[in-house]
Amino acid sequence: MLPILKTSQELKTIAYSNKSEYNLFVCNEDEKTLKSKFPNAYKHIKKFETTTNKTGIALPEVLKTRKPFWYSLAPEQSANIFISINPSQRLFFSFSNSPLYLNQRLVAIRVKKKNIEIVSALLNSIVSLLIVELNGVSRNLGALDLNADFFKTKMKIFDPSLLTDKQKENILKKFETVNKRQIQDYENEYKQKIG
């Protein structure tokens, strides 16, 4: 079992330090081993053996190309920084000092451990958030829909290696106030003053 963050609605602050209440089931053991050593995992897999997809095909048949077994899952690489593809009324980049596995509704941004907080601070700047807003697609009732490819190919931020230690310290000091407070919706978030 690996911890997974399912939705940005679970996030209360930009700095994510909670233990995820959800886990990703990852299993590469054969059924014989599962039955004898991991009976609960075996029962879990058996429960889905007769389940069908929307077209009526049994899951073992649909997932037969997975290796080594139909129930094997190869999760994407974990990430320390993430943003929701459908941010609703809250637009922010969150970060975790411990890497997390993410649901497909969250975009993973991977950086070196030493840069997590400074990159998060730069991504949460008003300029970066405006770039995200301008590149998103407006949906019904003004909902913003983001494209994960945008973050992989087009999103640019200021290179943190160009900052002096003093500049980084100043940015992180101001960001500390933002990353620890409760995340607000757009209207209230942008009216708040930074200490």
Buried (B, 14 or more C-beta within 10 A) or exposed (E): EBBBBBBBEBBEBBBBEEEBEBEBEEBEBEBEEBBEEBEEBBEBBEEBEEEEEEEEEBBBEBBEEEEEBBBEEEEEEBBBBBBBBBBEBBBBBBBBEEBBBBBEEBBBBEBEEEBBBBBBBBBBBEEBBEBBBEBBEEEEEEEBEBBBEBBEEEBEBBEBEEBEEEEBEEBBEEBBEBBEBEBBEBEEBEEEEEE
